[in-house]
């Protein structure tokens, strides 16, 4: 809050202003207001078990600050740092809490001594925004992701990256439908998404598969607990003339807990504990990784209608009468539907439906141009 001056040494007043400063700097005014009791309260309680512990403790600490319980806030932060001593954002918040006991502070990161580089502070503020956004706007468990419309029995789990919210969602396959199991803080390319060419430091958008596992023993410390390379560029990327390689899901160096939301050269980056946990759910060559610019959530009725429409379109176009063993994914931004057909050996075969001028075009992995138009209009 530029120009702010805190001269009131009263601890109660100082606590309120600490929180107001955090809210203003993180551009979340709604966090500064009393949380209303609404119809989603029960849903949030139901999803609490999905909250990764570091995120939960960080949210609890900020909530304690809001409620003027500085001692509790410090206890939560200390507990978090005991679990993750290298969590730089938690270190920064702890410093502010301690500093507020002795003198006024005017901004997040008002540490004594030589201040960190401003770009480092900006990275931590961005991370705070992303983590608090997750706490405030977690998906309603009654909604389903528009990007995941059907999951093959051969794929027990699906990963869905939401670049806009810096989250990686893990879904379990329940009778072909996605059920949110966990979600993780995620870092992406420093230049954002929609990768087009080699070296643009962007993260690609699309449907990918994990091709192999590279254990940490085979990598430098930069990749942390290991890496899972993706099959970028896939057939659709190549058809669009996109170039580049080496897009991985990997960890972080051993001296840090997490990275800023936009800090990689295009890879998906999670914390080392999260990557170790994800190993249990990943099947090499099978687990889909969908990277979306923004994940859209739908009620069950709309989601079911979308799935039936696209499955019927694929059936009509491919003359395949049974797609119950296939996976179906949708990228609304690119107007692209991808279907994974199981193969006897090796990875699934990909077919694509692309919408152009109100009509569907079918594209197979071996074709770069639409080879047939559907008779009906695009819904």
PLY file of the C-alpha trace (Angstrom):
ply
format ascii 1.0
element vertex 379
property float x
property float y
property float z
element edge 378
property int vertex1
property int vertex2
end_header
0.00 0.00 0.00
2.19 2.92 -1.23
2.14 5.92 0.99
0.70 4.05 3.98
2.15 4.87 7.37
1.44 2.76 10.41
2.00 4.75 13.56
-0.45 3.03 15.89
1.53 0.70 18.12
-1.59 -0.96 19.51
-1.21 -4.70 18.72
-4.89 -5.14 17.88
-4.82 -2.28 15.39
-1.53 -3.48 13.97
-2.92 -6.98 13.36
-5.83 -5.60 11.39
-3.52 -3.46 9.28
-1.12 -6.34 8.63
-3.96 -8.27 7.09
-5.30 -5.29 5.16
-1.82 -4.78 3.71
-1.58 -8.44 2.67
-4.99 -8.23 1.03
-4.20 -5.04 -0.85
-0.85 -6.25 -2.08
-2.28 -9.56 -3.18
-5.19 -7.77 -4.91
-7.84 -9.85 -3.14
-10.18 -7.38 -1.44
-12.72 -10.16 -0.84
-10.26 -11.81 1.53
-10.44 -8.78 3.81
-14.20 -9.10 4.34
-15.92 -11.48 6.69
-16.57 -14.78 4.95
-20.31 -15.14 4.32
-22.10 -18.37 5.03
-23.52 -19.57 1.72
-24.68 -22.67 -0.10
-21.10 -23.69 -0.92
-19.96 -23.89 2.71
-20.72 -27.60 2.99
-19.02 -28.30 -0.34
-15.86 -26.57 0.89
-15.89 -28.66 4.04
-16.21 -31.80 1.93
-13.17 -30.85 -0.14
-11.00 -29.90 2.83
-9.44 -33.35 2.83
-8.18 -32.65 -0.70
-6.18 -29.63 0.46
-2.42 -30.23 0.39
-1.14 -29.67 3.93
1.22 -26.75 3.10
-1.59 -24.86 1.37
-3.91 -25.60 4.27
-1.46 -24.34 6.89
-0.69 -21.23 4.86
-4.40 -20.47 4.52
-4.95 -21.08 8.23
-2.17 -18.64 9.08
-3.64 -15.88 6.95
-7.09 -16.61 8.34
-5.65 -16.23 11.87
-4.18 -12.87 10.90
-7.58 -11.79 9.61
-9.13 -12.76 12.93
-6.42 -10.90 14.86
-4.89 -14.11 16.25
-1.24 -13.34 15.61
0.01 -16.03 17.98
-2.02 -18.68 16.16
-0.83 -17.37 12.81
2.77 -17.63 13.91
2.16 -21.16 15.22
0.71 -22.27 11.87
3.60 -20.75 9.94
6.14 -22.33 12.29
4.46 -25.70 11.87
4.56 -25.27 8.12
8.25 -24.34 8.16
9.02 -27.31 10.37
7.54 -29.53 7.68
9.02 -27.53 4.78
11.99 -25.39 5.93
12.68 -24.33 2.34
9.19 -22.86 1.73
10.30 -19.32 0.85
6.82 -17.80 0.82
6.15 -19.08 4.35
9.50 -17.66 5.45
8.50 -14.27 4.08
5.12 -14.27 5.83
6.69 -15.37 9.11
9.12 -12.48 8.87
6.27 -10.03 8.40
4.34 -11.47 11.36
7.36 -11.19 13.64
8.22 -7.72 12.38
4.68 -6.50 13.01
5.19 -7.11 16.72
7.91 -4.50 16.90
7.20 -1.85 14.31
4.79 -0.86 11.56
5.08 -2.60 8.17
3.76 -1.26 4.91
4.02 -4.15 2.48
4.36 -7.88 2.09
8.06 -8.64 2.39
8.98 -5.75 4.73
11.99 -7.62 6.10
14.81 -6.09 8.12
18.33 -5.96 6.79
19.24 -6.18 3.13
15.97 -6.68 1.19
15.67 -9.46 -1.37
15.72 -8.52 -5.03
12.42 -6.97 -6.05
11.82 -9.59 -8.74
12.18 -12.32 -6.11
9.59 -10.58 -3.94
7.30 -10.26 -6.95
7.64 -14.01 -7.55
6.65 -14.72 -3.95
3.69 -12.34 -4.16
2.54 -14.09 -7.33
2.80 -17.43 -5.57
0.78 -16.07 -2.65
-1.95 -14.94 -5.05
-2.11 -18.35 -6.70
-2.22 -20.27 -3.44
-4.86 -18.00 -1.90
-6.93 -18.18 -5.06
-7.03 -21.94 -4.67
-8.19 -21.57 -1.06
-10.92 -19.10 -1.96
-12.14 -20.61 -5.23
-11.75 -24.37 -5.04
-13.99 -26.19 -7.56
-17.39 -27.23 -6.31
-17.24 -31.07 -6.04
-20.63 -31.26 -7.73
-19.16 -29.86 -10.96
-17.23 -31.75 -13.62
-14.36 -30.55 -15.86
-15.39 -29.77 -19.43
-11.97 -30.94 -20.60
-12.46 -34.54 -19.40
-15.64 -36.09 -20.81
-14.87 -39.81 -20.69
-11.98 -41.91 -19.38
-10.95 -45.30 -20.74
-10.88 -48.25 -18.32
-7.18 -48.52 -19.25
-6.54 -45.12 -17.67
-7.30 -45.19 -13.93
-6.10 -41.62 -13.41
-5.97 -38.37 -15.40
-3.95 -35.20 -14.81
-5.47 -31.83 -15.76
-3.37 -28.66 -15.57
-5.11 -25.29 -15.12
-2.49 -22.76 -16.22
-4.55 -19.72 -15.20
-4.97 -20.93 -11.61
-1.55 -22.60 -11.22
-3.16 -25.92 -10.25
-2.64 -29.52 -11.33
-5.74 -31.65 -10.74
-5.59 -35.40 -10.27
-8.78 -37.24 -11.23
-9.69 -40.82 -10.51
-11.58 -42.81 -13.12
-14.94 -43.83 -11.66
-16.90 -45.80 -14.26
-15.55 -43.56 -17.02
-16.18 -40.29 -15.17
-13.58 -38.04 -13.52
-13.67 -37.67 -9.75
-11.36 -35.07 -8.25
-8.91 -36.83 -5.96
-6.17 -34.27 -5.26
-4.83 -30.98 -6.57
-1.37 -29.46 -6.47
0.27 -26.05 -6.82
1.80 -25.78 -10.30
4.37 -23.65 -12.10
4.34 -23.20 -15.89
6.34 -21.35 -18.55
7.58 -17.87 -17.73
6.02 -16.55 -20.96
2.68 -18.24 -20.33
0.96 -20.81 -22.53
0.25 -21.63 -26.20
3.70 -22.84 -27.12
4.43 -22.38 -30.82
8.15 -22.71 -31.35
11.39 -23.93 -29.88
12.73 -21.70 -27.11
9.66 -19.48 -26.64
9.53 -20.45 -22.92
5.80 -21.18 -23.15
3.85 -24.21 -21.98
1.88 -26.04 -24.67
-1.87 -26.55 -24.49
-3.34 -29.90 -25.43
-3.66 -33.57 -24.58
-0.41 -35.40 -23.91
0.88 -38.66 -22.48
3.78 -39.38 -20.19
6.36 -41.26 -22.21
8.86 -42.34 -19.54
10.09 -41.75 -16.01
13.49 -40.21 -15.34
14.51 -40.83 -11.71
16.42 -38.16 -9.84
19.61 -40.26 -9.96
19.77 -39.72 -13.72
19.22 -35.94 -13.55
20.81 -32.84 -12.10
19.45 -31.38 -8.88
17.54 -28.78 -10.91
14.80 -31.36 -11.61
14.42 -32.37 -7.98
12.66 -35.69 -7.31
12.64 -36.70 -10.98
10.84 -36.02 -14.24
8.10 -37.39 -16.50
8.63 -36.31 -20.14
5.51 -35.61 -22.21
4.97 -36.44 -25.88
5.05 -32.81 -27.02
4.73 -32.12 -29.91
1.84 -34.50 -30.44
0.22 -35.21 -33.81
-2.02 -32.14 -33.60
0.91 -29.88 -32.66
2.93 -31.11 -35.61
-0.01 -30.53 -37.93
-0.10 -26.92 -36.72
3.62 -26.47 -37.34
4.54 -26.22 -33.67
8.13 -26.97 -32.76
10.17 -27.62 -29.66
10.75 -30.54 -27.35
11.63 -31.41 -23.77
8.32 -30.54 -22.09
8.41 -32.41 -18.79
6.53 -32.70 -15.54
9.27 -32.42 -12.92
10.26 -31.31 -9.42
12.33 -28.45 -8.01
15.92 -28.09 -6.73
16.59 -29.50 -3.29
17.16 -26.06 -1.73
13.65 -24.77 -2.44
10.11 -25.93 -1.85
8.32 -24.35 -4.83
8.80 -21.97 -7.73
6.88 -18.92 -8.92
3.73 -19.59 -10.98
5.42 -18.52 -14.23
9.05 -19.54 -13.93
9.87 -22.56 -16.11
11.08 -22.79 -19.70
7.77 -24.43 -20.62
7.65 -27.47 -18.33
5.08 -28.29 -15.67
6.75 -27.99 -12.26
5.46 -29.20 -8.89
7.05 -29.53 -5.46
9.19 -32.59 -4.80
6.77 -34.08 -2.24
3.94 -33.66 -4.73
5.94 -35.30 -7.52
6.76 -38.26 -5.27
3.06 -38.62 -4.50
2.11 -38.39 -8.17
4.37 -41.32 -9.03
1.82 -43.64 -7.44
-0.84 -42.62 -9.95
1.13 -42.34 -13.19
1.24 -45.15 -15.75
3.92 -44.67 -18.38
2.42 -44.45 -21.86
-1.15 -44.39 -20.56
-1.78 -41.55 -18.11
-3.21 -38.54 -19.99
-1.96 -35.06 -19.12
-4.35 -32.37 -20.34
-2.95 -28.82 -20.23
-5.63 -26.12 -20.39
-5.30 -22.37 -20.37
-8.30 -22.23 -18.07
-10.35 -25.17 -16.80
-14.08 -24.79 -17.26
-16.38 -26.57 -14.78
-19.87 -27.73 -15.75
-22.92 -29.07 -13.96
-23.63 -32.73 -14.59
-26.50 -32.12 -17.02
-24.48 -29.88 -19.34
-21.43 -32.11 -19.03
-23.43 -35.23 -19.95
-25.00 -33.49 -22.94
-21.58 -32.40 -24.20
-20.20 -35.90 -23.84
-23.12 -37.56 -25.65
-22.95 -35.02 -28.50
-19.27 -35.53 -29.14
-19.39 -39.30 -28.79
-22.24 -39.43 -31.31
-20.22 -37.25 -33.67
-17.18 -39.50 -33.42
-19.33 -42.61 -33.91
-20.96 -41.17 -37.00
-17.72 -40.06 -38.52
-15.56 -43.08 -37.74
-18.34 -45.68 -37.99
-17.21 -47.07 -34.66
-20.25 -48.29 -32.80
-18.65 -48.84 -29.40
-16.56 -46.09 -27.86
-17.00 -47.19 -24.25
-13.33 -48.19 -24.09
-12.14 -44.79 -25.35
-11.20 -41.57 -23.58
-12.68 -38.26 -24.70
-11.11 -34.87 -24.00
-12.14 -31.38 -25.08
-10.23 -28.13 -25.60
-12.93 -25.43 -25.97
-10.37 -22.72 -26.71
-8.96 -24.53 -29.73
-12.37 -26.04 -30.61
-10.73 -29.45 -30.57
-12.00 -32.79 -29.27
-9.51 -35.63 -28.82
-10.42 -39.27 -28.51
-7.95 -41.92 -27.33
-8.70 -45.34 -28.78
-7.06 -48.18 -26.84
-4.46 -50.20 -28.71
-3.48 -53.81 -28.12
0.16 -52.82 -27.69
1.60 -49.39 -27.18
-0.04 -46.03 -26.56
-3.63 -45.25 -27.59
-4.44 -44.05 -31.09
-5.56 -40.41 -31.30
-8.40 -39.06 -33.41
-9.36 -35.39 -33.47
-12.51 -33.42 -34.22
-11.88 -29.79 -35.08
-14.60 -27.19 -35.50
-14.29 -24.82 -38.43
-17.01 -22.62 -39.92
-19.72 -24.39 -37.97
-18.79 -27.91 -39.06
-16.76 -30.75 -37.61
-13.64 -32.05 -39.33
-12.19 -35.45 -38.48
-8.41 -35.69 -38.30
-6.47 -38.87 -37.64
-2.92 -39.10 -36.33
-1.64 -39.74 -39.84
-3.37 -36.75 -41.45
-2.62 -33.07 -41.24
-5.73 -31.85 -43.01
-9.45 -32.54 -42.47
-10.52 -35.34 -44.81
-14.28 -35.27 -44.43
-17.00 -32.87 -43.23
-19.99 -33.80 -41.15
-23.38 -33.04 -42.54
-24.76 -31.39 -39.41
-23.90 -27.98 -38.02
-21.65 -27.51 -35.03
-23.76 -27.41 -31.84
0 1
1 2
2 3
3 4
4 5
5 6
6 7
7 8
8 9
9 10
10 11
11 12
12 13
13 14
14 15
15 16
16 17
17 18
18 19
19 20
20 21
21 22
22 23
23 24
24 25
25 26
26 27
27 28
28 29
29 30
30 31
31 32
32 33
33 34
34 35
35 36
36 37
37 38
38 39
39 40
40 41
41 42
42 43
43 44
44 45
45 46
46 47
47 48
48 49
49 50
50 51
51 52
52 53
53 54
54 55
55 56
56 57
57 58
58 59
59 60
60 61
61 62
62 63
63 64
64 65
65 66
66 67
67 68
68 69
69 70
70 71
71 72
72 73
73 74
74 75
75 76
76 77
77 78
78 79
79 80
80 81
81 82
82 83
83 84
84 85
85 86
86 87
87 88
88 89
89 90
90 91
91 92
92 93
93 94
94 95
95 96
96 97
97 98
98 99
99 100
100 101
101 102
102 103
103 104
104 105
105 106
106 107
107 108
108 109
109 110
110 111
111 112
112 113
113 114
114 115
115 116
116 117
117 118
118 119
119 120
120 121
121 122
122 123
123 124
124 125
125 126
126 127
127 128
128 129
129 130
130 131
131 132
132 133
133 134
134 135
135 136
136 137
137 138
138 139
139 140
140 141
141 142
142 143
143 144
144 145
145 146
146 147
147 148
148 149
149 150
150 151
151 152
152 153
153 154
154 155
155 156
156 157
157 158
158 159
159 160
160 161
161 162
162 163
163 164
164 165
165 166
166 167
167 168
168 169
169 170
170 171
171 172
172 173
173 174
174 175
175 176
176 177
177 178
178 179
179 180
180 181
181 182
182 183
183 184
184 185
185 186
186 187
187 188
188 189
189 190
190 191
191 192
192 193
193 194
194 195
195 196
196 197
197 198
198 199
199 200
200 201
201 202
202 203
203 204
204 205
205 206
206 207
207 208
208 209
209 210
210 211
211 212
212 213
213 214
214 215
215 216
216 217
217 218
218 219
219 220
220 221
221 222
222 223
223 224
224 225
225 226
226 227
227 228
228 229
229 230
230 231
231 232
232 233
233 234
234 235
235 236
236 237
237 238
238 239
239 240
240 241
241 242
242 243
243 244
244 245
245 246
246 247
247 248
248 249
249 250
250 251
251 252
252 253
253 254
254 255
255 256
256 257
257 258
258 259
259 260
260 261
261 262
262 263
263 264
264 265
265 266
266 267
267 268
268 269
269 270
270 271
271 272
272 273
273 274
274 275
275 276
276 277
277 278
278 279
279 280
280 281
281 282
282 283
283 284
284 285
285 286
286 287
287 288
288 289
289 290
290 291
291 292
292 293
293 294
294 295
295 296
296 297
297 298
298 299
299 300
300 301
301 302
302 303
303 304
304 305
305 306
306 307
307 308
308 309
309 310
310 311
311 312
312 313
313 314
314 315
315 316
316 317
317 318
318 319
319 320
320 321
321 322
322 323
323 324
324 325
325 326
326 327
327 328
328 329
329 330
330 331
331 332
332 333
333 334
334 335
335 336
336 337
337 338
338 339
339 340
340 341
341 342
342 343
343 344
344 345
345 346
346 347
347 348
348 349
349 350
350 351
351 352
352 353
353 354
354 355
355 356
356 357
357 358
358 359
359 360
360 361
361 362
362 363
363 364
364 365
365 366
366 367
367 368
368 369
369 370
370 371
371 372
372 373
373 374
374 375
375 376
376 377
377 378
